[in-house]
């Protein structure tokens, strides 16, 4: 990537990028304000309310970090010169927030599976866990996730020679210095294990919820044969929302890995870099819209505030 970056003059791409950020930040702010309001009014929280609120806050910080430090460089004809400390702090802070997003999503899938579990299940004992217990459950995987990315503190540096083909550019003036073969293999193994662990956790939780939903469907069909019309509970509706969110997360993670490979193959092409940024942050943009659209309490809250105007 160099000073003659062709992307800064592409109005369509620039507007698409800022539209994604604006929609994502607005949706997450609404979601966060609603959950803060619930906490202040001391309404009875659901088991998944804390992770959803934390996920919204995490995505706000992620999008703002990306907007202020990483992506705008591809739209600017003249970049900003940063030192090593600025690059390391910004890039690692972003990775910490991204790790918190992944861990919170995994926790959300587990908690929803616990919520849906029948009373006879051993998981039913965990339904009344406090918020402090949830934060403790989140802390350990988050520390593990971020520790695997700790090599960025050493490998991220301010780019002085932007013509080098060995660097993987994070932004116009921040790049990742190539590691030795041994370190590259070691961190690749850790990254693979980390992604497999969190993906496996989501898949197991999703599979368990699908099994419970199939059982509920059979019970509903038997009730219909008896001329009874069962009504879908809020827990079932929330489960379908979480399953939709997890499916979208998995698809976007696969596309993220694919676009990362394309960035390396095309030697940090600005167009591929822009596509990579849009794909990487699509989950942070879409997830609040999924929660808002599926949550009647949020829709009623917005209607009461803005419906009469």
Secondary structure as GFF3:
##gff-version 3
##sequence-region A 1 309
A	DSSP	three_ten_helix	6	9	.	.	.	ID=ss1
A	DSSP	alpha_helix	11	40	.	.	.	ID=ss2
A	DSSP	alpha_helix	49	65	.	.	.	ID=ss3
A	DSSP	pi_helix	66	70	.	.	.	ID=ss4
A	DSSP	three_ten_helix	71	75	.	.	.	ID=ss5
A	DSSP	alpha_helix	84	116	.	.	.	ID=ss6
A	DSSP	three_ten_helix	122	126	.	.	.	ID=ss7
A	DSSP	alpha_helix	131	148	.	.	.	ID=ss8
A	DSSP	three_ten_helix	149	151	.	.	.	ID=ss9
A	DSSP	alpha_helix	152	155	.	.	.	ID=ss10
A	DSSP	beta_strand	156	158	.	.	.	ID=ss11
A	DSSP	beta_strand	168	171	.	.	.	ID=ss12
A	DSSP	beta_strand	174	176	.	.	.	ID=ss13
A	DSSP	alpha_helix	181	225	.	.	.	ID=ss14
A	DSSP	alpha_helix	234	265	.	.	.	ID=ss15
A	DSSP	alpha_helix	270	280	.	.	.	ID=ss16
A	DSSP	alpha_helix	282	294	.	.	.	ID=ss17
A	DSSP	alpha_helix	296	306	.	.	.	ID=ss18
###
